[in-house]
């Protein structure tokens, strides 16, 4: 039980920092929104094309924002050598991982709501199959946050951390990008039945990423 | 011993070249002479998979405390480097063959897409290796990164295959495989795979030895620097 309590403690710490510093709210979420606008410029604000590509563009915007959220999650540990504090706190590595990943996931959920609203308004999308959309978003976001957090600590404290994390994270999360896009497409096309295999894939990915992170985080935090 | 192995490798590659260029027939439905690219494309792909398999195995051996040794980390790095080169070659040769045979450089086929993902996953791994840290620190980070990369490949393959089946049928590789099972073409392909595997072995060995020398040099230089420092400022003798 203390495992989960520790995780909540770490998540609470990260979210409290975000609430006070407002970096997630005032930088990362606007970044997601501007990416959505840039895609519209790239496709020459062609309504039918934007409408068709909306699921993929939505997840591409989320993926880019994940990089910022992960970078932020670990830059707060660099300041004042907070990382050493975390290491000396006696908390289990796995629970620190769960806490940090959960904080990233919660930030991403908020971002997805706002970016999603922007997509609906700007790309002229009619929301359908809400249950599928929510399940997809939950499974995909957990997978993204967990993968991002694993690579965040893997590159933590290294010289080229900021540039290394995107290179490591983006190829690793291609299954999420693909699955979430297909699932959203099926839901928005009014055939939610086609989405479930993708939700299963996303769930399997999330379970694997969370398991790998819980096991590997402790040793990785120790070493750096 | 290494010289002999290199000589054998060169001979094997020579035999492959002769067979691939002059003995095997051109194929009208496979881009005429362009079909000869298959004797490069298939072995490079095989070597790439083999290399990443070796990297994963060496990383695992490093992570297990009983078999932990810096040599495994260096082997993993050497093998991944060769693997990335061969993955890049596979993609390039595939594109060169695809243009005359399929009429397109690139197809969003399951195997092509996952191979491209593989390439980027291991580019990231090599970048991680180069960020500089102590041997132990690097070993741990890289071993875990290699295993994650290796586990990600089947998931990607699965997702890309599903994506394909929902979208279009890309069965080019099946038709391709039927062509290869006969006479001189089959022999050439086997010869190519064997000679490229030997080449892989030689390259990894060279790279591994070089990495060991690099490791040794760092340790030697550190010792020399400490010795110089001690000579310049002898440590104060604390009176008893």
Boltz contact constraints between the chains, C-beta under 6 A:
constraints:
  - contact:
      token1: [A, 154]
      token2: [B, 141]
      max_distance: 6.0
  - contact:
      token1: [A, 154]
      token2: [B, 145]
      max_distance: 6.0
  - contact:
      token1: [A, 158]
      token2: [B, 131]
      max_distance: 6.0
  - contact:
      token1: [A, 159]
      token2: [B, 131]
      max_distance: 6.0
  - contact:
      token1: [A, 160]
      token2: [B, 131]
      max_distance: 6.0
  - contact:
      token1: [A, 164]
      token2: [B, 127]
      max_distance: 6.0
  - contact:
      token1: [A, 167]
      token2: [B, 124]
      max_distance: 6.0
  - contact:
      token1: [A, 167]
      token2: [B, 127]
      max_distance: 6.0
  - contact:
      token1: [A, 168]
      token2: [B, 124]
      max_distance: 6.0
  - contact:
      token1: [A, 171]
      token2: [B, 117]
      max_distance: 6.0
  - contact:
      token1: [A, 171]
      token2: [B, 120]
      max_distance: 6.0
  - contact:
      token1: [A, 171]
      token2: [B, 121]
      max_distance: 6.0
  - contact:
      token1: [A, 172]
      token2: [B, 152]
      max_distance: 6.0
  - contact:
      token1: [A, 174]
      token2: [B, 117]
      max_distance: 6.0
  - contact:
      token1: [A, 174]
      token2: [B, 156]
      max_distance: 6.0
  - contact:
      token1: [A, 175]
      token2: [B, 155]
      max_distance: 6.0
  - contact:
      token1: [A, 175]
      token2: [B, 156]
      max_distance: 6.0
  - contact:
      token1: [A, 175]
      token2: [B, 159]
      max_distance: 6.0
  - contact:
      token1: [A, 178]
      token2: [B, 159]
      max_distance: 6.0
  - contact:
      token1: [A, 178]
      token2: [B, 163]
      max_distance: 6.0
  - contact:
      token1: [A, 179]
      token2: [B, 159]
      max_distance: 6.0
  - contact:
      token1: [A, 201]
      token2: [B, 159]
      max_distance: 6.0
  - contact:
      token1: [A, 216]
      token2: [B, 144]
      max_distance: 6.0
  - contact:
      token1: [A, 223]
      token2: [B, 137]
      max_distance: 6.0
  - contact:
      token1: [A, 223]
      token2: [B, 140]
      max_distance: 6.0
